[in-house]
């Protein structure tokens, strides 16, 4: 139904029955006047009454010239009338007329001769206000020029959504002439589903009258069948002056370039976001595998569907690795994302595996040349060069791999490995922008990975040195059961200072030592080794604990201003006692059956290396079943708790004198050593036994 409620015409049949006024003639208010051959008015329309001011009763039968024309124009009007009636040629033009109210108005006339069935001649005059006519002419001219010259495609559709007219711009957009548009529907001209979307939108505009403004629509047309375009479409319902629905007007602007620019800007924003994310997420630790995982996690899914990070095996082992043109590459997988059971993931090497890639593989080319390898559209013939084996190539084919990118990890001028990227679900191929982003990520991550690699090497070196300086499995001691633990620090620079020792002495006695060189690193570890050697040498002399610490103090003073704390105890199983001296160390804890655990009340002393202050030896009872717990500050100190609270916590854990010493060691380390404390820990526990018993656990 139309907006006025009138039925829609069937086919091309005209509307029958009463029709509401509307259209251009009603806007113009065209008056109709019929004159007989004598020039008298015989027909007078209502519009003539509005234009000239005379009623039909006043006008009919009157000479038109005398009624409507000034006296000075009567002769001219008579000549024009006579010419029309004699020749049959029409006349049109503007002419001043006299209104009933005495005013003069300019009226646009068109006069023509009429002939009835009896052969009588009449003159038909059509008249309209000239100002209204000129305004409409200007509007029409302006509209026509704008429509024809507009860069936007413009169209008018009727109420059945058939093309009525299109402008040249839309002809170019759709690739069809105006004649090829006329009478055809949107579905006849435009491809599906572009046509269906527009047709639904136009029908809604036609039904509701609500315009659709700047609606983006994508598709292809006959004008450019091989390229996707984006158009901004606006639809408006057309109504005449009295509200009759005429159809729909459409404007179409090709915004493909703007869309591509917007997509490029969004891609640039996304790249910056990924780079910012990488800066925050990659290199949070100095763990090699964790750093590689962070790189893979940043790359998926923002850059790729599958990401793998691998190092040349020689580089991972701390060696320089250079490949010749025919050499294969041994690559150690460090990270793989996502972690699922897809075909693409199963085709990749799991973390920890060392795989050999032949010289013709793309990843081998990448690490050999130090250049990125980009395959925007992967063909079946490319799969064997991407995968390590034929089985892996088959899995990649099943997964639907369609784009591949490998970027070298280069730090300090050395190729460390490669970042391997694959697209499967993401339909877009890798392009130049993706290559730039991948290179940026790889460059940032490579430095972090290299730092982690050097850290790992340095840490392994420091740990090897420190373990070489700590005691091995000591011999069985008389009357003692001993258990110990050493836990390295969490960072390379913090490896080094803590040590413990169990030294058999003459007469069945045993020296128990725990110490901590202040500072960290290789220097602290080396100082600890020299102090431990000096302690072992001095202990063999059978010196009193206080005297031994005095000699160690002199040794420490000679070690380039090294400072260390130390507790030295000598257990005598025959006397069932321990003689103990302390050099600035935390006091040992004593556990006795039937009594609460306690911290030994020892003179604190000063650290070794301070010099000039003596030490004191204290004798404490040490019966069979009693325990002494020696430890370094890394076990109990934290940043948020007081030392007294932590020492009380230590004593609360020593509530079972019968618990196996190995379990006690594990319990103390598990419960007391705080994750945020990166100091190393030395722990030594000795339990007195009846003579004839003794072991080191």
Secondary structure, 3 states (H helix, E strand, C coil): CCCCCCCCCCCCCCCCCCCCCCCHHHHHCCEEEEEECCCEEEEECHHHHHHHCCCHHHHCCCEHHHHHCCHHHHHHHHHHHHHHHHHCCCEEEEEEEECCCCCEEEEEEEEEEEECCCCCEEEEEEEEEHHHHHHHHHHHHHHHHHHHHCCCEEEEECCCCEEEEECHHHHHHHCCCHHHHCCCEHHHHCCCCHHHHHHHHHHHHHHHCCCEEEEEEEECCHHHCCCCEEEEEEEEEEECCCCCEEEEEEEEEECHHHHHHHHHHHHHHHHHHHHHHHHHHCCCCCCHHHHHHHHHHHHECCCECEEEEEEEHHHHCCCCCCCCCCCCEEEEEEEEECCCCCHHHHHCCCCCCEEEECCCCHHHHHHHHCCCEEECCCCHHHHHHHCCCHHHHHHHHHHCCCEEEEEEEEECCEEEEEEEEEECCCCCCCCHHHHHHHHHHHHHHHHHHHHHHHHHHHHHHHHHHHHHHCCCCCCCCCCEEEEEEEECCCCHHHCCCEEEEEEECHHHCEEEEEEEECCCCHHHHHHHHHHHHHHHHHHCCCCCHHHHHHHHHHHHHCCCCCCEEEEEEEEECCCCEEEEEEECCCCCEEECCCCCCEECCCCCCCCECCCCCCCCEEEEECCCCCEEEEECHHHCCCCCCCHHHHHHHHHHHCCCCCCCHHHHHHHHHHHHCCCCCCCCEEEEEEEECCCCCCEEC
